[in-house]
């Protein structure tokens, strides 16, 4: 754990293999298969299947996701006061061949729109309000990505710029490739990737005929101001 904690702080990401067993991954996959695809939080196209608020849409996932192993990782690397603020399941199927440009994750999901200083770029998508909060909130968010398939460069694994999370709002068009280096984040099935949302990341087009299924869960330990609430608050109290 000291190695993973140091890498997460210094580089902005870390990959931990073998967090979930094959049996646990199969159980998660089975629970996902029971979901009601008519819900407005679902998105299904030829090249993407996604479920927003998946931990609320499929309550059975919570006990399957928050195993003793994952609780230990959260406690050791994040802290006891962190709670879920966003959960998304997505499947990039074999026929999908889209890519994602370099970016930071700069928005959070909230329950309503309230004009507040420092909260900018309001949008609404699939009946969810999103907003870019002040940097102080973004700096206290962590993402845990649970991989249900082996993920590498051939099926669209994330690539990142280590340390870029320490540079505040870092516009992709200003990346100086003379000083920055991208790293491919291969994650085995059952492994997890932890990252800071301010870390610049991207993914290339897939070249193999394999799925890339990921559970994307964001955590924070900050209360929002003036009555604004996280749209998806799930306590981790056991």
C-alpha positions as CSV (number, residue, x, y, z in Angstrom):
1,X,0.0,0.0,0.0
2,X,2.8,2.6,0.6
3,X,3.9,2.2,-3.0
4,X,0.4,2.7,-4.4
5,X,-0.2,5.6,-2.0
6,X,3.0,7.3,-3.1
7,X,2.4,6.7,-6.8
8,X,-1.2,8.1,-6.6
9,X,0.0,11.2,-4.9
10,X,3.0,11.8,-7.1
11,X,1.9,10.6,-10.5
12,X,-1.9,11.0,-10.1
13,X,-2.7,7.3,-10.7
14,X,-1.9,3.8,-9.7
15,X,-2.9,0.3,-10.9
16,X,-3.6,-2.5,-8.4
17,X,-4.0,-6.0,-9.8
18,X,-6.1,-8.9,-8.5
19,X,-8.5,-6.9,-6.3
20,X,-11.5,-8.9,-7.5
21,X,-11.5,-12.7,-8.1
22,X,-12.9,-14.3,-11.2
23,X,-15.9,-15.3,-9.2
24,X,-16.5,-11.8,-8.0
25,X,-16.2,-10.4,-11.5
26,X,-18.7,-12.9,-12.8
27,X,-21.2,-11.9,-10.0
28,X,-20.8,-8.2,-11.0
29,X,-21.4,-9.1,-14.6
30,X,-24.5,-11.1,-13.8
31,X,-26.0,-8.3,-11.7
32,X,-25.4,-5.8,-14.6
33,X,-27.2,-8.2,-17.0
34,X,-30.4,-7.9,-14.9
35,X,-30.6,-4.1,-15.3
36,X,-33.7,-2.5,-16.9
37,X,-32.4,-0.9,-20.1
38,X,-35.5,1.3,-20.4
39,X,-34.3,3.6,-17.6
40,X,-33.3,7.2,-18.7
41,X,-30.0,6.7,-17.1
42,X,-29.1,4.1,-19.7
43,X,-27.4,4.8,-23.0
44,X,-27.2,2.1,-25.6
45,X,-25.8,2.6,-29.1
46,X,-23.9,0.4,-31.6
47,X,-20.6,1.4,-30.1
48,X,-21.3,2.1,-26.4
49,X,-23.4,0.8,-23.6
50,X,-23.5,2.9,-20.4
51,X,-25.4,3.1,-17.2
52,X,-25.2,6.3,-15.1
53,X,-25.9,6.1,-11.4
54,X,-25.4,2.3,-11.7
55,X,-25.0,1.7,-8.0
56,X,-28.5,3.2,-7.5
57,X,-30.0,1.6,-10.6
58,X,-28.8,-1.8,-9.6
59,X,-28.6,-1.9,-5.7
60,X,-27.3,-5.5,-5.7
61,X,-24.0,-4.1,-7.1
62,X,-23.1,-2.3,-3.9
63,X,-22.4,-5.4,-1.8
64,X,-20.6,-7.0,-4.8
65,X,-18.4,-3.9,-5.4
66,X,-17.5,-3.0,-1.9
67,X,-15.7,-6.1,-0.9
68,X,-13.2,-6.2,2.0
69,X,-10.4,-5.7,-0.5
70,X,-11.9,-2.6,-2.0
71,X,-12.8,-1.2,1.5
72,X,-9.2,-1.7,2.5
73,X,-7.9,0.1,-0.6
74,X,-10.2,3.1,0.0
75,X,-9.3,3.3,3.7
76,X,-5.6,3.1,3.1
77,X,-5.3,5.3,0.0
78,X,-8.3,7.8,0.3
79,X,-9.5,7.8,3.9
80,X,-12.5,6.8,6.0
81,X,-14.4,10.0,5.3
82,X,-14.7,9.4,1.5
83,X,-18.1,8.6,0.0
84,X,-19.5,7.8,-3.5
85,X,-20.5,10.8,-5.6
86,X,-20.8,9.3,-9.0
87,X,-21.0,5.8,-10.5
88,X,-21.0,4.8,-14.2
89,X,-20.8,1.4,-15.9
90,X,-19.7,1.4,-19.5
91,X,-18.9,-1.2,-22.1
92,X,-16.9,-0.4,-25.2
93,X,-17.8,-3.4,-27.4
94,X,-15.5,-4.9,-30.0
95,X,-17.2,-3.1,-32.9
96,X,-16.6,0.2,-31.2
97,X,-13.7,2.2,-32.7
98,X,-13.9,5.7,-31.2
99,X,-11.2,7.5,-29.3
100,X,-11.2,10.1,-26.5
101,X,-9.0,13.1,-26.7
102,X,-6.8,14.4,-23.9
103,X,-8.9,15.9,-21.1
104,X,-9.4,16.3,-17.4
105,X,-12.6,15.3,-15.6
106,X,-13.8,18.8,-14.5
107,X,-17.5,18.4,-13.7
108,X,-19.5,16.9,-10.9
109,X,-23.1,15.7,-10.8
110,X,-25.5,17.7,-8.5
111,X,-29.2,17.7,-7.7
112,X,-30.1,21.2,-9.0
113,X,-28.8,24.4,-10.5
114,X,-28.0,27.1,-7.9
115,X,-26.0,30.1,-9.0
116,X,-22.9,30.0,-6.8
117,X,-19.5,31.8,-7.0
118,X,-16.9,29.5,-8.6
119,X,-19.4,27.0,-10.0
120,X,-19.3,27.4,-13.8
121,X,-20.2,25.7,-17.1
122,X,-23.6,24.3,-16.0
123,X,-25.1,21.6,-18.2
124,X,-27.9,19.0,-18.0
125,X,-27.5,15.5,-19.5
126,X,-29.9,12.5,-19.1
127,X,-31.8,14.4,-16.4
128,X,-28.6,15.1,-14.4
129,X,-27.2,18.6,-13.6
130,X,-23.4,18.9,-14.1
131,X,-21.2,21.8,-13.2
132,X,-17.5,22.6,-12.9
133,X,-16.9,23.3,-9.2
134,X,-14.0,25.3,-7.6
135,X,-10.6,23.7,-7.8
136,X,-10.6,22.9,-4.1
137,X,-13.4,20.4,-4.6
138,X,-11.8,18.8,-7.7
139,X,-8.6,18.3,-5.7
140,X,-10.5,16.1,-3.2
141,X,-12.0,13.7,-5.7
142,X,-10.7,10.3,-6.6
143,X,-11.8,7.9,-9.2
144,X,-11.7,4.1,-8.9
145,X,-12.0,2.2,-12.1
146,X,-12.9,-1.5,-11.7
147,X,-11.9,-3.5,-14.8
148,X,-14.2,-6.4,-15.8
149,X,-11.9,-7.3,-18.8
150,X,-8.2,-7.2,-19.5
151,X,-7.5,-3.7,-20.8
152,X,-4.5,-2.6,-22.8
153,X,-3.5,-0.5,-25.8
154,X,-5.4,-2.8,-28.2
155,X,-8.8,-2.2,-26.7
156,X,-8.7,1.4,-25.6
157,X,-6.9,1.4,-22.3
158,X,-6.4,4.9,-20.7
159,X,-3.2,6.7,-21.3
160,X,-2.2,9.4,-18.9
161,X,0.3,12.2,-18.4
162,X,1.9,11.5,-14.9
163,X,1.9,14.5,-12.6
164,X,-0.5,16.6,-14.6
165,X,-3.0,16.6,-11.8
166,X,-0.7,19.0,-9.9
167,X,-1.0,21.7,-12.5
168,X,-4.5,22.9,-11.8
169,X,-6.7,23.4,-14.9
170,X,-4.4,22.1,-17.6
171,X,-5.8,22.8,-21.1
172,X,-4.9,20.0,-23.6
173,X,-4.0,22.5,-26.3
174,X,-1.2,23.8,-24.0
175,X,0.5,20.4,-23.5
176,X,4.2,20.8,-24.0
177,X,5.3,17.4,-25.4
178,X,8.9,18.3,-25.0
179,X,8.5,18.0,-21.2
180,X,5.5,15.7,-20.8
181,X,5.4,11.9,-21.4
182,X,2.3,9.8,-21.9
183,X,2.0,6.4,-20.1
184,X,-0.3,3.6,-21.1
185,X,-2.3,2.1,-18.2
186,X,-2.8,-1.6,-18.8
187,X,-5.1,-3.1,-16.2
188,X,-5.8,-6.8,-15.9
189,X,-9.3,-8.2,-15.4
190,X,-10.2,-7.9,-11.7
191,X,-7.7,-5.1,-11.2
192,X,-8.5,-1.5,-10.4
193,X,-7.0,1.8,-11.5
194,X,-7.2,4.8,-9.1
195,X,-6.7,8.3,-10.5
196,X,-7.2,11.9,-9.7
197,X,-9.8,13.6,-12.0
198,X,-7.4,16.5,-12.8
199,X,-5.0,14.0,-14.3
200,X,-4.8,14.5,-18.1
201,X,-6.0,11.3,-19.8
202,X,-7.1,9.9,-23.1
203,X,-7.7,6.7,-25.0
204,X,-7.0,5.5,-28.5
205,X,-9.1,3.6,-31.0
206,X,-9.4,-0.1,-30.3
207,X,-7.5,-2.5,-32.7
208,X,-8.6,-5.8,-31.1
209,X,-11.9,-7.7,-31.1
210,X,-12.4,-7.6,-27.3
211,X,-14.7,-5.7,-24.9
212,X,-13.6,-3.1,-22.4
213,X,-16.0,-3.1,-19.5
214,X,-15.3,-0.7,-16.6
215,X,-17.1,0.4,-13.4
216,X,-16.2,4.0,-12.9
217,X,-16.8,5.2,-9.3
218,X,-15.9,8.7,-8.0
219,X,-15.4,9.5,-4.3
220,X,-15.1,12.8,-2.4
221,X,-15.1,14.0,1.2
222,X,-16.4,17.5,0.7
223,X,-19.9,18.9,1.4
224,X,-21.2,21.2,-1.3
225,X,-22.2,24.8,-0.3
226,X,-25.6,26.6,0.0
227,X,-27.8,23.6,0.0
228,X,-26.4,22.1,-3.2
229,X,-26.2,18.4,-3.0
230,X,-24.3,15.6,-4.7
231,X,-26.7,14.0,-7.2
232,X,-25.5,10.5,-6.2
233,X,-24.5,10.3,-2.5
234,X,-23.7,6.7,-1.2
235,X,-22.2,6.3,2.2
236,X,-19.5,3.7,2.7
237,X,-20.4,3.1,6.4
238,X,-20.2,-0.7,7.0
